[in-house]
Amino acid sequence: MLKNLLARLVAPSPAPLTAPDAELALAALLVRLARADGHYDFTEKTRIDRVLSARRGLSASEAGDLRHAAETVEAEAPDTVRFTRALKEMIPHDDRIGVIEALWEVALVDGEREAQEDALIRLASNLLGINDRDSALARQRVATRMGE
């Protein structure tokens, strides 16, 4: 599955992702966001696992396995643009706000907003067809849920 996803992401005209590849690509995007500020810790890993569990009903072990595979993909994957464009083709528009909320959950879990994380979310939002206002509203919903 890892090689398949990486091959699709680096292809000049990538084929649409399968559902499992889309989940792995989303997990890798979450990992990329968590690593964006140069600090990838237990709190961020745990939040990624929770997000993955909540989105797809995975057990804690399954979510951890998916995150671990995503860490490998993220380290070897091309730029964020290809990741996000591949996701856009697979995820219905209504669920893309959920992707942005997932990104904000990971970005806000450490209690700090970092410029690198904001920039990555802004890029992902744009590539997913989500405007700045809707992304800001997603951030506010996440912050409220997280008690910030």
C-alpha positions in Angstrom: 0.0 0.0 0.0 2.9 2.4 0.8 4.6 1.9 -2.5 1.3 2.2 -4.4 0.5 5.5 -2.8 4.0 6.9 -3.3 4.0 5.8 -6.9 0.7 7.5 -7.5 1.8 10.7 -5.8 5.0 11.0 -7.9 3.4 10.1 -11.2 3.1 13.0 -13.6 -0.6 12.4 -14.0 -1.6 10.5 -10.9 -4.5 8.1 -11.0 -7.3 8.7 -8.5 -6.7 7.3 -5.0 -8.5 4.3 -3.6 -10.3 4.8 -0.3 -7.5 3.2 1.7 -4.9 5.3 -0.1 -6.9 8.4 0.6 -7.0 7.6 4.3 -3.2 7.0 4.3 -2.7 10.3 2.4 -4.8 12.2 4.9 -2.9 10.6 7.8 0.4 11.6 6.1 -0.9 15.2 5.6 -1.7 15.3 9.4 1.9 14.0 10.1 3.3 16.6 7.7 1.4 19.3 9.6 2.6 18.0 13.0 6.2 18.0 11.7 6.0 21.5 10.1 7.3 23.3 13.1 10.2 20.9 13.6 8.7 19.5 16.8 6.7 16.2 16.5 5.9 14.9 19.9 3.7 12.4 21.7 0.9 14.9 22.1 0.7 15.4 18.4 0.9 11.7 17.6 -1.9 11.0 20.1 -4.1 13.7 18.6 -3.5 12.3 15.1 -4.5 8.8 16.3 -7.7 10.3 17.9 -8.5 12.1 14.7 -8.0 9.0 12.6 -10.0 6.9 15.1 -12.9 9.4 15.1 -13.0 9.8 11.3 -13.1 6.2 10.4 -14.0 4.3 13.5 -10.6 2.7 13.9 -9.4 1.1 17.1 -6.5 2.8 18.9 -4.1 0.2 17.6 -5.4 0.5 14.0 -5.1 4.3 14.2 -1.5 4.0 15.5 -0.6 1.6 12.7 -2.1 4.0 10.1 -0.2 6.9 11.6 3.0 4.9 11.6 2.6 4.0 8.0 1.8 7.7 7.3 5.0 8.8 8.9 6.9 6.7 6.4 4.8 8.0 3.5 5.2 11.6 4.6 9.0 11.3 4.9 9.2 9.9 1.3 6.4 11.8 -0.3 6.6 14.7 -2.7 5.3 18.1 -2.0 2.1 18.9 -0.1 0.4 20.1 -3.3 0.3 16.6 -4.8 -0.9 15.1 -1.5 -3.7 17.5 -1.2 -4.8 17.4 -4.8 -5.0 13.6 -4.6 -7.2 14.0 -1.5 -9.4 16.5 -3.2 -10.3 14.0 -5.9 -11.2 11.3 -3.4 -13.0 13.3 -0.7 -16.5 14.8 -1.3 -16.6 18.6 -0.8 -18.7 18.3 2.3 -16.1 16.2 4.0 -13.2 18.5 3.1 -14.2 20.9 6.0 -13.7 17.8 8.2 -10.2 17.5 6.8 -9.5 21.1 7.6 -10.9 20.6 11.1 -8.6 17.6 11.5 -5.6 19.7 10.5 -6.6 22.4 13.0 -6.9 19.8 15.8 -3.4 18.7 15.2 -2.1 22.2 14.9 -3.8 23.4 18.0 -3.1 20.4 20.3 0.1 21.9 21.6 -1.6 25.2 22.5 0.5 27.2 20.1 -0.2 28.5 16.6 3.0 28.3 14.5 3.4 30.2 11.3 4.5 27.0 9.5 1.4 25.2 10.5 -0.9 28.1 9.6 0.8 28.3 6.2 0.3 24.5 5.5 -3.3 24.7 6.5 -3.9 27.7 4.3 -2.3 25.9 1.4 -4.3 22.7 2.0 -7.5 24.7 2.4 -6.9 26.4 -0.9 -6.1 23.2 -2.7 -9.2 21.5 -1.2 -11.4 24.3 -2.4 -12.1 25.6 1.1 -12.0 29.4 1.4 -10.2 31.3 4.2 -13.4 32.1 6.0 -14.6 28.5 6.2 -11.1 27.5 7.4 -11.2 30.2 10.1 -14.7 28.9 11.2 -13.3 25.4 11.3 -10.5 26.6 13.5 -12.9 28.3 15.8 -15.1 25.1 16.1 -12.0 23.1 16.9 -10.7 25.6 19.4 -14.1 25.6 21.1 -14.2 21.7 21.3 -10.7 21.7 22.7 -11.6 24.2 25.3 -9.3 27.0 24.1 
